[in-house]
Amino acid sequence: EPVFPTQPESDNCPSGMHELTDKWCGVYSEIGAWTWSAAVNYCAESGYGSVPSVEDKEIAAALELERQNYIGTDQETFWIG
């Protein structure tokens, strides 16, 4: 199950997620607990943005999903535009 630690949130993102930039939200989770695909699908199902197109996914891949380590966790980012 995805882990939703308390993070700064935004009205533009689902509860438990925080806005990283104008069009990207993110969630801090235990390593391996939350994938980008699961995150975008959850986001779309929750009424935030839409499931990304192939082009969006290619852009994300080119950005290496903007994954960064943050105090021992993975930061997954996903498109909410």
C-alpha positions as CSV (number, residue, x, y, z in Angstrom):
1,E,0.0,0.0,0.0
2,P,1.3,3.5,-0.8
3,V,2.5,5.5,2.2
4,F,1.3,9.0,2.6
5,P,3.5,10.9,5.1
6,T,2.5,14.4,6.0
7,Q,3.8,16.7,3.3
8,P,2.8,20.2,2.1
9,E,-0.4,19.7,0.2
10,S,-2.1,21.7,-2.6
11,D,-5.7,22.0,-3.8
12,N,-4.3,21.0,-7.1
13,C,-3.2,17.6,-5.8
14,P,-5.0,14.6,-4.2
15,S,-4.9,14.5,-0.4
16,G,-1.5,13.3,0.9
17,M,0.3,14.6,-2.2
18,H,2.1,17.9,-2.6
19,E,2.6,20.2,-5.6
20,L,6.1,20.1,-6.9
21,T,5.6,22.5,-9.8
22,D,2.7,24.0,-11.7
23,K,1.8,20.7,-13.4
24,W,3.5,18.0,-11.3
25,C,2.4,16.5,-8.0
26,G,4.4,14.1,-5.9
27,V,4.1,11.7,-3.0
28,Y,6.8,10.6,-0.6
29,S,6.5,6.8,-0.1
30,E,8.5,3.9,1.1
31,I,11.0,2.8,-1.6
32,G,9.1,0.6,-4.1
33,A,5.7,1.2,-2.5
34,W,4.4,3.7,-5.0
35,T,5.1,3.6,-8.8
36,W,4.7,6.5,-11.2
37,S,2.0,4.6,-13.1
38,A,0.0,3.8,-9.9
39,A,0.3,7.5,-8.9
40,V,-1.0,8.9,-12.1
41,N,-3.8,6.5,-12.3
42,Y,-4.8,7.3,-8.7
43,C,-4.5,10.9,-9.5
44,A,-6.8,10.6,-12.6
45,E,-9.3,8.4,-10.7
46,S,-9.4,11.0,-8.0
47,G,-10.3,13.7,-10.4
48,Y,-7.0,15.4,-10.6
49,G,-5.7,15.7,-14.2
50,S,-5.9,12.8,-16.5
51,V,-3.9,9.7,-17.3
52,P,-0.9,10.9,-19.2
53,S,-0.5,10.4,-22.9
54,V,2.3,8.4,-24.4
55,E,4.0,11.7,-25.1
56,D,3.7,12.7,-21.5
57,K,5.1,9.3,-20.4
58,E,8.1,9.8,-22.8
59,I,8.7,13.2,-21.3
60,A,8.6,11.8,-17.8
61,A,11.0,9.0,-18.8
62,A,13.4,11.6,-20.3
63,L,13.2,13.4,-16.9
64,E,13.9,10.1,-15.2
65,L,10.6,10.6,-13.5
66,E,12.3,13.4,-11.5
67,R,13.0,10.8,-8.9
68,Q,15.1,12.1,-6.0
69,N,16.1,10.6,-2.7
70,Y,14.6,12.5,0.3
71,I,15.5,11.3,3.7
72,G,15.6,7.7,2.8
73,T,12.4,7.7,0.7
74,D,11.7,7.9,-3.0
75,Q,10.0,10.9,-4.4
76,E,7.7,10.0,-7.3
77,T,6.4,12.8,-9.4
78,F,3.7,12.7,-11.9
79,W,1.9,14.8,-14.4
80,I,-1.4,16.4,-13.3
81,G,-2.0,18.5,-16.4
